[in-house]
Amino acid sequence: MCLGIPGEVIEILSDRPDLARVDVSGVKRAINIGLLDEGEVKPGDWVLIHVGFALSKIDEDEARAAMEFLEGIGKAYEDEIAALRESQIL
């Protein structure tokens, strides 16, 4: 199962404006924001993430609802968080 996980943007990386550091349930990782319009995302915004890419900008209510759903489905969510912890963007 493939999941989109909400993450809160912490910062846009100054040396790589196509990357942002996000917080997903306490896991902080760099993700690619290049699929979104330039300037669309800023610190404090929420994005929906899949395989290291921000697919869309979402609001905080959508993020909260998505997290509640994901936490409710159990193992698939845990697997996705584990994959996120192990991922790196070079």
C-alpha positions as CSV (number, residue, x, y, z in Angstrom):
1,M,0.0,0.0,0.0
2,C,1.3,3.5,-0.9
3,L,0.5,6.3,1.5
4,G,0.7,10.0,1.4
5,I,1.8,11.4,4.8
6,P,1.3,15.0,6.0
7,G,4.4,16.8,7.1
8,E,4.9,20.3,8.4
9,V,7.5,22.4,6.6
10,I,10.3,23.5,9.0
11,E,12.5,25.3,6.5
12,I,13.3,25.6,2.8
13,L,17.0,24.6,2.3
14,S,18.9,27.7,1.3
15,D,21.4,25.9,-0.9
16,R,18.7,23.7,-2.5
17,P,15.4,25.6,-2.9
18,D,13.9,22.4,-4.4
19,L,14.2,20.8,-0.9
20,A,12.5,21.5,2.4
21,R,13.0,20.0,5.8
22,V,9.7,18.7,7.2
23,D,8.5,17.2,10.5
24,V,6.4,14.0,10.2
25,S,5.4,12.7,13.6
26,G,8.7,13.8,15.1
27,V,10.8,12.5,12.2
28,K,12.6,15.3,10.4
29,R,13.7,14.8,6.8
30,A,14.5,16.7,3.7
31,I,11.9,16.2,1.0
32,N,11.7,17.4,-2.6
33,I,9.2,20.2,-3.2
34,G,10.0,20.6,-6.9
35,L,6.6,19.3,-8.0
36,L,4.9,22.3,-6.4
37,D,4.8,25.8,-7.8
38,E,7.9,27.9,-6.8
39,G,7.2,29.9,-3.7
40,E,4.0,28.0,-2.9
41,V,5.5,26.4,0.3
42,K,6.9,28.2,3.3
43,P,7.8,27.2,6.9
44,G,4.7,26.4,8.8
45,D,2.8,25.1,5.8
46,W,1.7,21.4,5.6
47,V,2.3,19.2,2.6
48,L,1.3,15.7,1.6
49,I,4.4,13.6,1.0
50,H,4.8,10.4,-0.9
51,V,8.2,8.7,-1.6
52,G,10.1,11.8,-0.6
53,F,8.1,14.3,-2.8
54,A,5.6,16.9,-1.7
55,L,2.6,16.2,-3.9
56,S,0.4,19.0,-2.7
57,K,0.0,21.7,-0.1
58,I,-2.7,21.0,2.5
59,D,-4.1,22.9,5.4
60,E,-3.7,22.0,9.0
61,D,-7.2,20.5,9.4
62,E,-6.5,18.2,6.4
63,A,-3.2,17.2,7.9
64,R,-4.8,16.4,11.2
65,A,-7.5,14.3,9.6
66,A,-5.0,12.4,7.5
67,M,-2.8,11.7,10.5
68,E,-5.8,10.4,12.5
69,F,-6.7,8.1,9.6
70,L,-3.2,6.9,9.1
71,E,-2.7,6.2,12.8
72,G,-5.9,4.2,12.7
73,I,-4.8,1.9,10.0
74,G,-1.8,0.7,12.0
75,K,0.9,-1.3,10.3
76,A,0.9,0.4,6.9
77,Y,1.4,3.8,8.7
78,E,4.1,2.3,10.9
79,D,5.9,0.9,7.8
80,E,5.7,4.3,6.0
81,I,7.1,6.1,9.0
82,A,9.9,3.5,9.3
83,A,10.7,4.0,5.6
84,L,10.8,7.8,6.1
85,R,13.2,7.5,9.0
86,E,15.6,5.5,6.8
87,S,15.3,7.7,3.7
88,Q,17.8,10.3,2.5
89,I,17.8,12.7,-0.3
90,L,21.2,13.3,-1.7
